[in-house]
Amino acid sequence: MNDDDVVQNFFNEICCTFPEIKPLMDEQDECMTTSKMEAFADATCDAFASGNIELAKKYLSYVDKKLIDSHPKEFEFIDVYYVEHLFWRASKSTKEIGWPLVPPKLQELYVKFHGKTAI
């Protein structure tokens, strides 16, 4: 399976698991796969910001578990386009709510890139 197929299968899995994410991904240009993953990260922060903590935790848990057996291309999309983008446009209060709930492996990836925690 080539990398494009791996990414498409990954997105299909995300959209089947979380149908509310599909419209957000569909808003992105078809060839901008990185933006599709960033939309998933934004949805996580939006869930924190709107007080839907359980939904945000479900997103984070899914991504965290996906790291266990991830294909290298899936890992790249989690690391670079989900975790690095997480909290990108989040307010201070959203970061304060969300950061403690980010699983340790994802926090580690975030700090590795940003050089500090989100709060």
trRosetta pair geometry for C-beta under 8 A, 3 or more apart (Angstrom, degrees):
i j d omega theta_ij theta_ji phi_ij phi_ji
1 5 4.6 -119 -172 89 94 131
1 6 5.7 117 127 -59 116 82
1 9 7.7 -10 -178 -8 147 143
2 5 5.2 96 57 9 69 103
2 6 7.2 -127 105 -7 37 90
3 6 5.4 -52 -148 33 36 115
3 7 6.4 34 156 -18 68 103
3 73 4.6 163 -143 -94 89 149
4 7 5.9 -54 -150 37 31 109
4 8 6.3 29 153 -17 65 108
5 8 5.7 -54 -143 39 32 111
5 9 6.1 33 156 -19 66 107
6 9 5.9 -58 -149 38 27 110
6 10 6.3 31 151 -23 62 107
6 71 5.0 -111 -156 95 136 157
6 73 4.5 101 98 67 139 137
6 74 6.4 -112 160 -44 109 86
7 10 5.5 -53 -149 34 32 116
7 11 6.4 30 154 -16 65 104
7 33 5.4 26 159 -172 143 149
7 73 5.9 -92 -57 147 84 125
7 74 7.7 180 -94 -81 54 61
7 77 6.5 135 -121 -57 94 146
8 11 5.8 -53 -148 37 32 110
8 12 6.3 35 152 -21 64 105
9 12 5.5 -52 -146 36 33 114
9 13 6.4 36 153 -21 64 103
10 13 5.7 -54 -152 33 29 112
10 14 6.6 30 150 -18 64 104
10 71 7.9 -121 -64 41 119 116
10 73 7.8 -146 -23 109 143 97
10 74 5.1 171 -97 -109 139 98
10 77 6.5 124 120 61 160 155
11 14 5.6 -51 -148 35 35 113
11 15 6.2 28 156 -14 67 108
11 25 6.2 145 -161 -164 115 157
11 33 7.5 -111 -52 -147 138 95
11 36 6.0 -3 -115 139 130 142
11 37 7.9 -101 -89 -70 95 77
12 15 5.8 -59 -145 42 29 107
12 16 6.2 29 156 -19 66 108
13 16 5.8 -55 -143 37 29 109
13 17 6.1 23 158 -14 64 111
14 17 5.9 -63 -148 42 26 107
14 18 6.1 -33 172 39 66 102
14 21 5.7 -74 144 95 100 151
14 25 7.6 116 95 -50 124 148
14 40 6.2 -51 -175 -104 148 142
14 62 7.6 117 -119 140 75 142
15 18 6.8 -74 -123 69 23 65
15 19 6.5 55 177 -113 65 42
15 21 5.7 -129 -101 81 61 97
15 22 4.1 78 -145 -80 113 92
15 25 6.5 -90 -77 31 115 144
16 19 7.3 13 -138 -73 20 74
17 62 6.2 131 137 -128 153 146
18 21 4.4 56 106 -6 109 116
18 58 7.5 143 -88 120 116 117
18 59 6.9 34 -79 -94 159 85
18 62 7.5 -112 -31 -12 120 169
19 22 5.7 -29 -165 1 52 117
20 23 7.3 -45 -172 26 44 101
20 24 7.7 37 140 -8 63 110
20 43 7.6 150 114 -157 100 139
21 24 5.4 -64 -162 42 50 115
21 25 6.0 44 147 -19 81 106
21 39 7.4 130 -165 117 85 102
21 40 5.7 28 -151 -105 130 86
21 43 5.9 -120 -109 10 87 174
22 25 5.8 -60 -146 40 31 107
22 26 6.0 31 157 -22 68 110
23 26 5.4 -54 -140 39 32 114
23 27 6.6 46 156 -33 63 96
24 27 5.9 -44 -158 17 31 115
24 28 7.8 30 146 -19 55 98
24 39 4.3 169 148 162 104 124
24 40 7.2 140 101 -70 131 50
24 42 7.5 -163 -172 73 136 110
24 43 5.7 -143 -1 -63 178 123
25 28 6.0 -53 -168 23 43 112
25 36 4.3 47 -143 -150 91 98
25 39 5.6 177 -82 74 53 141
25 40 7.2 17 -71 -52 101 90
27 39 7.0 149 56 -117 106 150
28 32 5.1 -120 169 82 105 111
28 35 4.2 170 -142 106 132 113
28 36 4.8 -146 56 -72 152 70
28 39 6.0 -129 -40 -31 125 137
29 32 4.2 75 65 4 95 112
29 35 6.9 62 37 49 80 144
32 35 4.0 11 140 18 116 120
32 36 6.8 143 106 -24 73 82
33 36 5.3 -46 -156 25 43 118
33 37 7.0 38 151 -14 68 99
33 77 7.7 -68 141 -112 105 123
34 37 6.0 -55 -158 36 37 107
34 38 6.4 38 146 -18 67 107
34 77 7.6 -148 -114 -125 61 84
34 80 7.6 -54 -137 114 109 108
34 81 4.8 -145 -156 -107 75 136
35 38 5.3 -52 -144 40 38 115
35 39 6.4 49 152 -29 66 98
36 39 5.6 -47 -155 25 31 116
36 40 7.2 33 145 -18 59 98
37 40 5.5 -46 -159 29 41 114
37 41 6.8 43 144 -17 66 100
37 77 4.9 -152 -96 -175 159 99
37 78 7.9 -122 -164 -78 133 32
37 81 3.7 68 92 120 130 125
37 82 5.3 -86 168 -58 103 81
37 85 7.6 134 116 26 85 145
38 41 5.3 -48 -151 35 41 114
38 42 6.3 45 148 -21 68 101
38 81 5.4 -90 -53 -176 75 87
38 82 7.5 -150 -88 -87 39 41
38 85 4.5 -130 -127 -160 86 170
38 88 7.7 -9 -158 10 105 152
39 42 5.5 -49 -147 36 34 115
39 43 6.4 41 150 -24 64 101
40 43 5.6 -48 -149 31 33 115
40 44 6.8 40 149 -23 61 99
40 59 7.1 175 175 -158 89 122
40 82 6.1 -34 87 -111 110 101
41 44 5.6 -49 -158 27 35 115
41 45 6.9 27 150 -10 65 103
41 81 7.2 -154 -20 143 130 59
41 82 4.7 172 -69 -148 106 54
41 83 7.5 -141 -109 -46 126 17
41 85 4.2 115 82 94 163 107
41 86 4.8 -118 -159 -76 111 63
41 88 7.2 64 124 1 128 111
42 45 5.8 -58 -152 41 36 106
42 46 6.0 40 150 -23 69 107
42 85 7.4 -54 -46 143 74 116
42 88 7.6 -52 -85 46 81 110
42 89 7.1 12 -119 41 98 115
43 46 5.4 -50 -141 37 32 116
43 47 6.4 40 154 -25 63 101
43 59 6.8 176 102 -104 99 157
44 47 5.8 -53 -156 29 29 112
44 48 7.0 28 147 -15 61 101
44 56 5.2 96 -164 -141 67 83
44 59 4.5 -147 -98 102 97 149
44 60 6.4 102 -145 -56 130 82
44 86 6.4 -31 80 -125 135 97
44 98 7.6 103 143 -145 93 136
45 48 5.5 -49 -152 35 39 113
45 49 6.1 38 151 -20 69 107
45 56 7.7 86 -75 -124 17 123
45 86 6.7 159 -52 -158 107 62
45 87 6.0 158 -97 -84 129 42
45 88 7.8 -127 -22 34 161 68
45 89 7.2 139 105 66 157 73
45 90 4.5 -119 -158 -81 132 113
45 94 5.8 61 -169 161 90 135
45 98 6.5 -41 -117 -66 66 168
46 49 5.5 -54 -143 39 33 113
46 50 6.1 20 160 -10 67 111
47 50 6.2 -61 -140 44 26 101
47 52 4.3 -84 -160 80 80 103
47 53 7.3 144 143 -86 94 19
47 55 4.4 -130 -148 90 137 107
47 56 3.7 177 99 -61 122 89
47 59 6.8 154 21 3 153 134
48 51 8.0 42 175 -64 28 19
48 52 7.7 -80 -55 61 19 64
48 53 6.6 56 -115 -101 59 64
48 56 4.8 69 -56 -89 75 165
48 90 7.3 13 75 -136 130 129
48 94 5.0 106 109 -159 116 86
48 97 5.1 154 -175 97 106 118
48 98 4.0 -30 -114 -69 160 111
48 101 7.8 178 -102 48 115 137
49 90 6.9 -151 -62 -137 113 86
49 91 6.8 100 -114 24 111 106
49 93 8.0 96 -120 93 72 94
49 94 4.5 -21 -80 -101 84 124
49 97 8.0 158 -78 53 39 141
52 55 4.3 -2 146 27 111 120
52 56 6.4 128 101 -20 75 89
53 56 5.7 -58 -150 39 34 112
53 57 6.1 35 153 -21 68 107
53 97 7.2 -114 -99 168 106 114
53 101 7.1 -159 -164 -87 98 167
54 57 5.6 -54 -147 37 31 113
54 58 6.5 36 151 -24 63 101
55 58 5.5 -50 -152 30 34 114
55 59 6.7 36 150 -18 65 100
56 59 5.7 -51 -153 33 35 112
56 60 6.4 30 152 -15 67 107
56 98 6.5 -95 163 -118 149 100
56 101 6.9 70 113 108 113 145
57 60 5.7 -54 -143 41 33 110
57 61 6.0 37 156 -23 66 107
57 101 5.8 -87 -93 177 90 127
58 61 5.7 -53 -143 37 28 112
58 62 6.4 33 156 -22 62 104
59 62 5.9 -57 -154 32 28 112
59 63 6.5 21 154 -13 64 108
60 63 5.8 -58 -148 39 32 108
60 64 6.0 34 154 -22 67 110
60 101 6.6 141 36 132 167 92
60 102 5.9 -134 -143 -122 139 53
60 103 5.9 161 157 -9 106 94
60 106 6.6 -115 -158 21 94 165
61 64 5.6 -54 -143 37 30 114
61 65 6.2 25 159 -15 65 107
61 103 7.1 114 -97 -45 49 129
62 65 6.1 -62 -150 39 25 105
62 66 6.2 31 152 -27 63 109
63 66 5.5 -52 -148 30 31 118
63 67 7.1 44 151 -31 60 94
63 78 5.7 149 -167 -137 99 110
63 82 6.0 -164 -137 148 143 155
63 83 7.8 162 156 -61 140 87
63 106 6.5 64 108 -89 116 134
64 67 6.0 -45 -167 13 34 115
64 103 4.0 46 -104 37 145 159
64 105 5.9 126 -143 54 88 115
64 106 5.7 -82 -88 -31 89 114
65 68 5.9 -29 -173 -1 49 117
66 69 7.7 -86 -168 54 40 70
66 70 5.5 63 148 -78 76 105
66 74 6.5 -120 161 159 112 126
66 78 6.4 178 96 -81 119 140
67 70 5.4 -38 -133 -13 30 126
67 75 6.8 81 -132 -112 71 84
67 78 6.2 -157 -81 122 87 167
67 105 5.8 -169 80 131 164 145
67 106 7.8 -155 -36 -67 145 78
70 74 4.0 -137 -163 91 99 115
70 75 4.4 131 113 -60 133 80
70 78 6.6 -76 -122 1 163 138
71 74 4.5 92 51 5 80 104
71 75 7.1 -145 88 -7 40 85
72 75 5.5 -51 -147 34 33 116
72 76 6.5 39 153 -23 64 101
73 76 5.5 -46 -150 31 35 115
73 77 6.6 32 152 -15 63 103
74 77 5.8 -56 -151 38 34 109
74 78 6.3 33 151 -18 67 105
75 78 5.7 -55 -147 38 31 110
75 79 5.9 23 159 -13 68 112
76 79 6.0 -61 -140 43 25 106
76 80 5.6 -8 176 10 67 119
76 81 7.8 45 134 2 68 98
77 80 6.7 -58 -115 52 20 89
77 81 5.1 -36 -158 41 60 119
77 82 6.6 58 142 -15 66 102
78 81 7.6 -9 -44 54 6 75
78 82 4.9 -38 -148 38 43 129
78 83 6.2 43 152 -17 66 104
78 109 7.7 -22 127 168 92 175
79 82 7.4 47 7 48 12 86
79 83 5.5 -34 -141 36 33 124
79 84 6.9 43 150 -24 54 100
79 109 5.2 -126 -128 -162 81 133
79 113 7.7 147 173 -48 86 129
80 83 7.6 29 -15 50 12 86
80 84 5.5 -13 -155 12 34 133
81 84 7.0 -6 -63 47 15 101
81 85 5.9 5 -176 -9 40 129
82 85 6.3 -79 -149 43 12 103
82 86 6.4 30 154 -46 59 100
83 86 5.4 -35 -148 3 32 120
83 106 5.4 -157 -110 -160 116 84
83 109 4.5 13 144 107 165 123
83 110 5.2 -126 173 -70 100 76
83 113 7.3 137 114 11 103 138
84 109 7.7 -91 -53 142 70 98
84 110 7.1 171 -90 -119 40 60
84 113 4.9 -71 -106 121 99 170
84 114 7.4 160 -137 -47 71 91
85 88 4.9 -37 -168 -32 59 131
86 102 7.3 109 148 -109 153 135
86 106 7.6 45 5 167 166 117
86 110 6.4 -67 63 -102 120 121
86 118 7.4 -75 116 -81 95 141
87 90 4.3 -67 -144 27 59 131
87 94 7.3 172 -124 110 80 103
87 95 5.3 70 -141 -101 124 94
87 98 6.8 -175 -81 85 102 137
87 99 7.3 30 -76 -73 146 90
87 110 7.9 56 25 -148 123 135
87 118 4.5 -153 -84 -138 180 132
90 94 4.0 -125 -171 92 103 127
90 95 5.2 130 113 -55 124 80
90 98 7.0 -71 -161 29 159 144
90 118 7.6 15 68 -175 136 127
91 94 4.7 98 53 6 76 102
91 95 7.1 -138 96 -4 42 86
92 95 5.7 -56 -152 36 32 112
92 96 6.3 32 151 -21 66 106
92 119 7.8 97 -162 -120 71 85
93 96 5.5 -52 -146 36 35 113
93 97 6.4 33 154 -17 66 104
94 97 5.8 -55 -148 38 32 109
94 98 5.8 13 161 -6 67 119
95 98 6.1 -66 -133 49 25 100
95 99 5.5 29 175 -32 68 112
95 118 4.6 -149 -154 143 108 106
95 119 5.1 159 137 -73 107 86
96 99 6.8 -32 -116 22 18 108
96 119 5.5 101 -91 -110 60 138
97 100 7.9 -92 170 32 23 96
97 101 7.5 -10 146 1 61 122
98 101 5.7 -81 -159 44 43 107
98 102 6.6 52 152 -41 79 95
98 118 7.3 -39 88 98 100 153
99 102 5.8 -41 -154 7 39 115
99 107 7.6 84 -170 -110 78 107
99 117 6.2 82 -165 169 138 106
99 118 4.3 -161 -92 62 120 114
99 119 4.8 -140 24 -9 162 111
102 106 5.0 -116 175 92 98 116
102 107 5.0 127 107 -65 113 86
102 110 7.0 10 150 -9 156 147
102 118 7.7 101 -3 8 148 133
103 106 4.9 81 64 14 82 105
103 107 6.9 -147 97 -9 37 90
104 107 5.4 -54 -142 36 33 114
104 108 6.2 39 157 -25 66 102
105 108 5.6 -50 -152 30 31 116
105 109 6.8 31 150 -16 62 102
106 109 5.7 -49 -151 35 37 111
106 110 6.3 41 149 -22 66 105
107 110 5.5 -55 -149 36 33 115
107 111 6.2 27 156 -15 68 107
107 117 7.0 -4 -162 -121 102 93
108 111 6.0 -57 -144 40 28 106
108 112 6.2 36 154 -27 63 107
109 112 5.5 -52 -146 31 30 117
109 113 6.7 18 158 -10 63 105
110 113 6.3 -69 -160 40 27 101
110 114 5.9 -12 165 14 69 118
110 117 7.3 59 109 -132 119 49
110 118 6.6 -36 160 -44 144 97
111 114 6.3 -67 -122 57 28 88
111 115 6.9 50 -175 -134 59 3
111 116 6.5 -96 -133 123 79 3
111 117 6.0 -17 -88 -75 104 57
114 117 8.0 128 87 -84 127 5
114 118 7.7 64 76 -77 166 61
